[in-house]
Structures are given as structure tokens and as C-alpha cells.
Amino acid sequence: MLDFPYSNNQAKYEALIIDLKILLELRTKSIKGRGDSLLIINGLADEYKYEHPTLNLYYQVAKNIIERFSDLIFF
């Protein structure tokens, strides 16, 4: 249980970042991922800019991790 308030989008970013870190540890190079959050998918595709500072921070962390993969596709 979280000890502080989380938005739905923050929780989804937390899960994405944890999953990406696990895949890096497994030395995965290429990923095809399916998502149900258009906010996150469009954000990571640079089709959306976050104005909320917390979501922008999550975006930056996820983007930095994603850059370590050779191929990543979300649909």
C-alpha cells in the first residue's frame, strides 16, 4: 500500500519504470509493449507534453530508461 496519494497515471508510470528496469536486468534489447494509457503512450512518443511537474519527472525517468533499448514499440 502506498503511503502517499498517487494519481492513476503516476501509478501506471511507476509500474512501467519497474518493468523497464527488470527488462534491462534481463538484458532484453527489443520490446513490443501494449498499453492502455494513451497519456503515457503519447507522452513517450513525444506527441504530448506534460505540464504537471510530477508526471514530467516520470516521463523523463522512463524516457532515459527507454533510450537504453535498441528497439521499443508500444501499441
Backbone as XML, in Angstrom:
<?xml version="1.0"?>
<chain id="A" units="angstrom">
  <residue number="1" name="MET">
    <atom name="N" x="0.833" y="-1.179" z="0.000"/>
    <atom name="CA" x="0.000" y="0.000" z="0.000"/>
    <atom name="C" x="0.883" y="1.249" z="0.000"/>
  </residue>
  <residue number="2" name="LEU">
    <atom name="N" x="0.502" y="2.229" z="-0.802"/>
    <atom name="CA" x="1.268" y="3.461" z="-0.894"/>
    <atom name="C" x="0.983" y="4.348" z="0.307"/>
  </residue>
  <residue number="3" name="ASP">
    <atom name="N" x="2.030" y="5.010" z="0.809"/>
    <atom name="CA" x="1.891" y="5.852" z="1.988"/>
    <atom name="C" x="1.539" y="7.297" z="1.656"/>
  </residue>
  <residue number="4" name="PHE">
    <atom name="N" x="1.376" y="7.619" z="0.398"/>
    <atom name="CA" x="1.031" y="8.976" z="-0.003"/>
    <atom name="C" x="0.138" y="8.904" z="-1.233"/>
  </residue>
  <residue number="5" name="PRO">
    <atom name="N" x="-0.583" y="9.977" z="-1.519"/>
    <atom name="CA" x="-1.535" y="9.929" z="-2.642"/>
    <atom name="C" x="-0.832" y="9.803" z="-3.989"/>
  </residue>
  <residue number="6" name="TYR">
    <atom name="N" x="-1.361" y="8.944" z="-4.806"/>
    <atom name="CA" x="-0.871" y="8.710" z="-6.159"/>
    <atom name="C" x="-2.032" y="8.879" z="-7.121"/>
  </residue>
  <residue number="7" name="SER">
    <atom name="N" x="-1.784" y="9.496" z="-8.262"/>
    <atom name="CA" x="-2.812" y="9.513" z="-9.302"/>
    <atom name="C" x="-2.722" y="8.200" z="-10.072"/>
  </residue>
  <residue number="8" name="ASN">
    <atom name="N" x="-3.738" y="7.914" z="-10.825"/>
    <atom name="CA" x="-3.753" y="6.721" z="-11.663"/>
    <atom name="C" x="-2.568" y="6.733" z="-12.626"/>
  </residue>
  <residue number="9" name="ASN">
    <atom name="N" x="-2.291" y="7.897" z="-13.225"/>
    <atom name="CA" x="-1.182" y="7.997" z="-14.180"/>
    <atom name="C" x="0.168" y="7.824" z="-13.510"/>
  </residue>
  <residue number="10" name="GLN">
    <atom name="N" x="0.325" y="8.316" z="-12.290"/>
    <atom name="CA" x="1.577" y="8.111" z="-11.566"/>
    <atom name="C" x="1.784" y="6.630" z="-11.283"/>
  </residue>
  <residue number="11" name="ALA">
    <atom name="N" x="0.742" y="5.938" z="-10.881"/>
    <atom name="CA" x="0.848" y="4.505" z="-10.600"/>
    <atom name="C" x="1.215" y="3.729" z="-11.862"/>
  </residue>
  <residue number="12" name="LYS">
    <atom name="N" x="0.642" y="4.123" z="-12.997"/>
    <atom name="CA" x="0.972" y="3.444" z="-14.256"/>
    <atom name="C" x="2.424" y="3.697" z="-14.653"/>
  </residue>
  <residue number="13" name="TYR">
    <atom name="N" x="2.908" y="4.918" z="-14.448"/>
    <atom name="CA" x="4.312" y="5.210" z="-14.738"/>
    <atom name="C" x="5.231" y="4.428" z="-13.806"/>
  </residue>
  <residue number="14" name="GLU">
    <atom name="N" x="4.864" y="4.329" z="-12.524"/>
    <atom name="CA" x="5.660" y="3.531" z="-11.577"/>
    <atom name="C" x="5.786" y="2.101" z="-12.081"/>
  </residue>
  <residue number="15" name="ALA">
    <atom name="N" x="4.671" y="1.520" z="-12.503"/>
    <atom name="CA" x="4.686" y="0.137" z="-12.995"/>
    <atom name="C" x="5.542" y="0.021" z="-14.257"/>
  </residue>
  <residue number="16" name="LEU">
    <atom name="N" x="5.412" y="0.968" z="-15.166"/>
    <atom name="CA" x="6.205" y="0.946" z="-16.398"/>
    <atom name="C" x="7.693" y="1.018" z="-16.093"/>
  </residue>
  <residue number="17" name="ILE">
    <atom name="N" x="8.080" y="1.911" z="-15.217"/>
    <atom name="CA" x="9.503" y="2.079" z="-14.884"/>
    <atom name="C" x="10.058" y="0.820" z="-14.224"/>
  </residue>
  <residue number="18" name="ILE">
    <atom name="N" x="9.296" y="0.228" z="-13.330"/>
    <atom name="CA" x="9.742" y="-1.022" z="-12.692"/>
    <atom name="C" x="9.910" y="-2.112" z="-13.742"/>
  </residue>
  <residue number="19" name="ASP">
    <atom name="N" x="8.927" y="-2.242" z="-14.635"/>
    <atom name="CA" x="9.009" y="-3.265" z="-15.686"/>
    <atom name="C" x="10.210" y="-3.041" z="-16.604"/>
  </residue>
  <residue number="20" name="LEU">
    <atom name="N" x="10.442" y="-1.796" z="-16.988"/>
    <atom name="CA" x="11.581" y="-1.498" z="-17.864"/>
    <atom name="C" x="12.910" y="-1.826" z="-17.182"/>
  </residue>
  <residue number="21" name="LYS">
    <atom name="N" x="13.003" y="-1.536" z="-15.894"/>
    <atom name="CA" x="14.235" y="-1.856" z="-15.156"/>
    <atom name="C" x="14.460" y="-3.359" z="-15.083"/>
  </residue>
  <residue number="22" name="ILE">
    <atom name="N" x="13.398" y="-4.113" z="-14.904"/>
    <atom name="CA" x="13.514" y="-5.579" z="-14.869"/>
    <atom name="C" x="13.992" y="-6.084" z="-16.230"/>
  </residue>
  <residue number="23" name="LEU">
    <atom name="N" x="13.418" y="-5.557" z="-17.302"/>
    <atom name="CA" x="13.828" y="-5.978" z="-18.643"/>
    <atom name="C" x="15.287" y="-5.637" z="-18.917"/>
  </residue>
  <residue number="24" name="LEU">
    <atom name="N" x="15.751" y="-4.500" z="-18.409"/>
    <atom name="CA" x="17.171" y="-4.160" z="-18.558"/>
    <atom name="C" x="18.045" y="-5.164" z="-17.817"/>
  </residue>
  <residue number="25" name="GLU">
    <atom name="N" x="17.638" y="-5.530" z="-16.616"/>
    <atom name="CA" x="18.411" y="-6.509" z="-15.844"/>
    <atom name="C" x="18.472" y="-7.853" z="-16.559"/>
  </residue>
  <residue number="26" name="LEU">
    <atom name="N" x="17.425" y="-8.181" z="-17.305"/>
    <atom name="CA" x="17.394" y="-9.430" z="-18.068"/>
    <atom name="C" x="18.124" y="-9.307" z="-19.402"/>
  </residue>
  <residue number="27" name="ARG">
    <atom name="N" x="18.706" y="-8.128" z="-19.646"/>
    <atom name="CA" x="19.459" y="-7.828" z="-20.866"/>
    <atom name="C" x="18.601" y="-7.938" z="-22.126"/>
  </residue>
  <residue number="28" name="THR">
    <atom name="N" x="17.357" y="-7.552" z="-22.007"/>
    <atom name="CA" x="16.454" y="-7.521" z="-23.144"/>
    <atom name="C" x="16.841" y="-6.348" z="-24.036"/>
  </residue>
  <residue number="29" name="LYS">
    <atom name="N" x="16.858" y="-6.554" z="-25.327"/>
    <atom name="CA" x="17.251" y="-5.500" z="-26.266"/>
    <atom name="C" x="16.058" y="-4.905" z="-27.006"/>
  </residue>
  <residue number="30" name="SER">
    <atom name="N" x="15.067" y="-5.730" z="-27.318"/>
    <atom name="CA" x="13.941" y="-5.301" z="-28.129"/>
    <atom name="C" x="12.635" y="-5.630" z="-27.407"/>
  </residue>
  <residue number="31" name="ILE">
    <atom name="N" x="11.708" y="-4.669" z="-27.410"/>
    <atom name="CA" x="10.455" y="-4.847" z="-26.680"/>
    <atom name="C" x="9.279" y="-4.396" z="-27.540"/>
  </residue>
  <residue number="32" name="LYS">
    <atom name="N" x="8.225" y="-5.183" z="-27.522"/>
    <atom name="CA" x="6.929" y="-4.762" z="-28.045"/>
    <atom name="C" x="6.003" y="-4.733" z="-26.840"/>
  </residue>
  <residue number="33" name="GLY">
    <atom name="N" x="5.462" y="-3.565" z="-26.552"/>
    <atom name="CA" x="4.613" y="-3.429" z="-25.381"/>
    <atom name="C" x="3.235" y="-2.942" z="-25.741"/>
  </residue>
  <residue number="34" name="ARG">
    <atom name="N" x="2.263" y="-3.381" z="-24.975"/>
    <atom name="CA" x="0.890" y="-2.941" z="-25.159"/>
    <atom name="C" x="0.501" y="-2.126" z="-23.941"/>
  </residue>
  <residue number="35" name="GLY">
    <atom name="N" x="-0.140" y="-1.004" z="-24.184"/>
    <atom name="CA" x="-0.554" y="-0.164" z="-23.074"/>
    <atom name="C" x="-1.977" y="0.310" z="-23.238"/>
  </residue>
  <residue number="36" name="ASP">
    <atom name="N" x="-2.593" y="0.645" z="-22.119"/>
    <atom name="CA" x="-3.956" y="1.142" z="-22.166"/>
    <atom name="C" x="-4.041" y="2.618" z="-21.778"/>
  </residue>
  <residue number="37" name="SER">
    <atom name="N" x="-2.901" y="3.237" z="-21.532"/>
    <atom name="CA" x="-2.887" y="4.635" z="-21.145"/>
    <atom name="C" x="-2.376" y="5.490" z="-22.304"/>
  </residue>
  <residue number="38" name="LEU">
    <atom name="N" x="-3.312" y="6.130" z="-23.000"/>
    <atom name="CA" x="-2.907" y="6.977" z="-24.124"/>
    <atom name="C" x="-2.060" y="8.147" z="-23.652"/>
  </residue>
  <residue number="39" name="LEU">
    <atom name="N" x="-2.279" y="8.612" z="-22.447"/>
    <atom name="CA" x="-1.482" y="9.699" z="-21.908"/>
    <atom name="C" x="-0.011" y="9.300" z="-21.857"/>
  </residue>
  <residue number="40" name="ILE">
    <atom name="N" x="0.270" y="8.103" z="-21.376"/>
    <atom name="CA" x="1.652" y="7.639" z="-21.266"/>
    <atom name="C" x="2.216" y="7.272" z="-22.640"/>
  </residue>
  <residue number="41" name="ILE">
    <atom name="N" x="1.453" y="6.556" z="-23.437"/>
    <atom name="CA" x="1.937" y="6.153" z="-24.758"/>
    <atom name="C" x="2.222" y="7.378" z="-25.622"/>
  </residue>
  <residue number="42" name="ASN">
    <atom name="N" x="1.294" y="8.317" z="-25.657"/>
    <atom name="CA" x="1.505" y="9.529" z="-26.456"/>
    <atom name="C" x="2.618" y="10.390" z="-25.878"/>
  </residue>
  <residue number="43" name="GLY">
    <atom name="N" x="2.764" y="10.394" z="-24.579"/>
    <atom name="CA" x="3.869" y="11.129" z="-23.963"/>
    <atom name="C" x="5.214" y="10.558" z="-24.358"/>
  </residue>
  <residue number="44" name="LEU">
    <atom name="N" x="5.342" y="9.240" z="-24.298"/>
    <atom name="CA" x="6.602" y="8.595" z="-24.648"/>
    <atom name="C" x="6.904" y="8.695" z="-26.134"/>
  </residue>
  <residue number="45" name="ALA">
    <atom name="N" x="5.869" y="8.864" z="-26.943"/>
    <atom name="CA" x="6.065" y="9.056" z="-28.388"/>
    <atom name="C" x="6.295" y="10.533" z="-28.707"/>
  </residue>
  <residue number="46" name="ASP">
    <atom name="N" x="6.429" y="11.349" z="-27.686"/>
    <atom name="CA" x="6.636" y="12.797" z="-27.822"/>
    <atom name="C" x="5.507" y="13.493" z="-28.580"/>
  </residue>
  <residue number="47" name="GLU">
    <atom name="N" x="4.312" y="12.938" z="-28.472"/>
    <atom name="CA" x="3.134" y="13.564" z="-29.074"/>
    <atom name="C" x="2.364" y="14.374" z="-28.030"/>
  </residue>
  <residue number="48" name="TYR">
    <atom name="N" x="2.808" y="14.326" z="-26.803"/>
    <atom name="CA" x="2.134" y="15.022" z="-25.718"/>
    <atom name="C" x="3.186" y="15.544" z="-24.762"/>
  </residue>
  <residue number="49" name="LYS">
    <atom name="N" x="3.025" y="16.757" z="-24.281"/>
    <atom name="CA" x="3.942" y="17.326" z="-23.290"/>
    <atom name="C" x="3.209" y="17.448" z="-21.962"/>
  </residue>
  <residue number="50" name="TYR">
    <atom name="N" x="3.870" y="17.018" z="-20.910"/>
    <atom name="CA" x="3.280" y="17.075" z="-19.576"/>
    <atom name="C" x="3.502" y="18.447" z="-18.957"/>
  </residue>
  <residue number="51" name="GLU">
    <atom name="N" x="2.439" y="19.034" z="-18.461"/>
    <atom name="CA" x="2.549" y="20.289" z="-17.735"/>
    <atom name="C" x="2.699" y="20.042" z="-16.235"/>
  </residue>
  <residue number="52" name="HIS">
    <atom name="N" x="2.197" y="18.907" z="-15.785"/>
    <atom name="CA" x="2.291" y="18.569" z="-14.365"/>
    <atom name="C" x="3.730" y="18.165" z="-14.047"/>
  </residue>
  <residue number="53" name="PRO">
    <atom name="N" x="4.372" y="18.820" z="-13.079"/>
    <atom name="CA" x="5.795" y="18.541" z="-12.816"/>
    <atom name="C" x="6.082" y="17.094" z="-12.413"/>
  </residue>
  <residue number="54" name="THR">
    <atom name="N" x="5.192" y="16.474" z="-11.677"/>
    <atom name="CA" x="5.429" y="15.088" z="-11.261"/>
    <atom name="C" x="5.366" y="14.147" z="-12.454"/>
  </residue>
  <residue number="55" name="LEU">
    <atom name="N" x="4.363" y="14.324" z="-13.309"/>
    <atom name="CA" x="4.272" y="13.466" z="-14.491"/>
    <atom name="C" x="5.434" y="13.716" z="-15.434"/>
  </residue>
  <residue number="56" name="ASN">
    <atom name="N" x="5.880" y="14.957" z="-15.520"/>
    <atom name="CA" x="7.042" y="15.258" z="-16.355"/>
    <atom name="C" x="8.287" y="14.529" z="-15.834"/>
  </residue>
  <residue number="57" name="LEU">
    <atom name="N" x="8.436" y="14.459" z="-14.527"/>
    <atom name="CA" x="9.566" y="13.733" z="-13.944"/>
    <atom name="C" x="9.488" y="12.246" z="-14.277"/>
  </residue>
  <residue number="58" name="TYR">
    <atom name="N" x="8.303" y="11.648" z="-14.135"/>
    <atom name="CA" x="8.136" y="10.240" z="-14.506"/>
    <atom name="C" x="8.466" y="10.029" z="-15.980"/>
  </residue>
  <residue number="59" name="TYR">
    <atom name="N" x="8.009" y="10.935" z="-16.826"/>
    <atom name="CA" x="8.291" y="10.860" z="-18.254"/>
    <atom name="C" x="9.801" y="10.861" z="-18.500"/>
  </residue>
  <residue number="60" name="GLN">
    <atom name="N" x="10.516" y="11.769" z="-17.863"/>
    <atom name="CA" x="11.967" y="11.868" z="-18.053"/>
    <atom name="C" x="12.671" y="10.581" z="-17.627"/>
  </residue>
  <residue number="61" name="VAL">
    <atom name="N" x="12.269" y="10.027" z="-16.485"/>
    <atom name="CA" x="12.884" y="8.785" z="-15.994"/>
    <atom name="C" x="12.615" y="7.649" z="-16.985"/>
  </residue>
  <residue number="62" name="ALA">
    <atom name="N" x="11.358" y="7.492" z="-17.400"/>
    <atom name="CA" x="11.015" y="6.421" z="-18.343"/>
    <atom name="C" x="11.745" y="6.608" z="-19.667"/>
  </residue>
  <residue number="63" name="LYS">
    <atom name="N" x="11.801" y="7.828" z="-20.169"/>
    <atom name="CA" x="12.473" y="8.108" z="-21.439"/>
    <atom name="C" x="13.960" y="7.762" z="-21.360"/>
  </residue>
  <residue number="64" name="ASN">
    <atom name="N" x="14.602" y="8.082" z="-20.244"/>
    <atom name="CA" x="16.020" y="7.748" z="-20.068"/>
    <atom name="C" x="16.244" y="6.244" z="-20.067"/>
  </residue>
  <residue number="65" name="ILE">
    <atom name="N" x="15.343" y="5.506" z="-19.477"/>
    <atom name="CA" x="15.476" y="4.044" z="-19.474"/>
    <atom name="C" x="15.233" y="3.495" z="-20.880"/>
  </residue>
  <residue number="66" name="ILE">
    <atom name="N" x="14.206" y="3.995" z="-21.546"/>
    <atom name="CA" x="13.848" y="3.511" z="-22.881"/>
    <atom name="C" x="14.997" y="3.694" z="-23.866"/>
  </residue>
  <residue number="67" name="GLU">
    <atom name="N" x="15.752" y="4.743" z="-23.717"/>
    <atom name="CA" x="16.873" y="5.004" z="-24.624"/>
    <atom name="C" x="17.936" y="3.914" z="-24.564"/>
  </residue>
  <residue number="68" name="ARG">
    <atom name="N" x="17.909" y="3.103" z="-23.549"/>
    <atom name="CA" x="18.901" y="2.031" z="-23.409"/>
    <atom name="C" x="18.535" y="0.775" z="-24.203"/>
  </residue>
  <residue number="69" name="PHE">
    <atom name="N" x="17.315" y="0.724" z="-24.743"/>
    <atom name="CA" x="16.885" y="-0.395" z="-25.558"/>
    <atom name="C" x="17.151" y="-0.082" z="-27.022"/>
  </residue>
  <residue number="70" name="SER">
    <atom name="N" x="17.446" y="-1.105" z="-27.806"/>
    <atom name="CA" x="17.718" y="-0.878" z="-29.223"/>
    <atom name="C" x="16.407" y="-0.716" z="-30.001"/>
  </residue>
  <residue number="71" name="ASP">
    <atom name="N" x="15.330" y="-1.330" z="-29.543"/>
    <atom name="CA" x="14.055" y="-1.248" z="-30.248"/>
    <atom name="C" x="12.926" y="-1.387" z="-29.238"/>
  </residue>
  <residue number="72" name="LEU">
    <atom name="N" x="12.011" y="-0.433" z="-29.254"/>
    <atom name="CA" x="10.887" y="-0.446" z="-28.328"/>
    <atom name="C" x="9.663" y="0.069" z="-29.053"/>
  </residue>
  <residue number="73" name="ILE">
    <atom name="N" x="8.615" y="-0.735" z="-29.085"/>
    <atom name="CA" x="7.371" y="-0.358" z="-29.755"/>
    <atom name="C" x="6.226" y="-0.517" z="-28.764"/>
  </residue>
  <residue number="74" name="PHE">
    <atom name="N" x="5.454" y="0.545" z="-28.606"/>
    <atom name="CA" x="4.220" y="0.481" z="-27.808"/>
    <atom name="C" x="3.038" y="0.559" z="-28.746"/>
  </residue>
  <residue number="75" name="PHE">
    <atom name="N" x="2.028" y="-0.260" z="-28.475"/>
    <atom name="CA" x="0.800" y="-0.188" z="-29.270"/>
    <atom name="C" x="-0.388" y="-0.385" z="-28.375"/>
  </residue>
</chain>
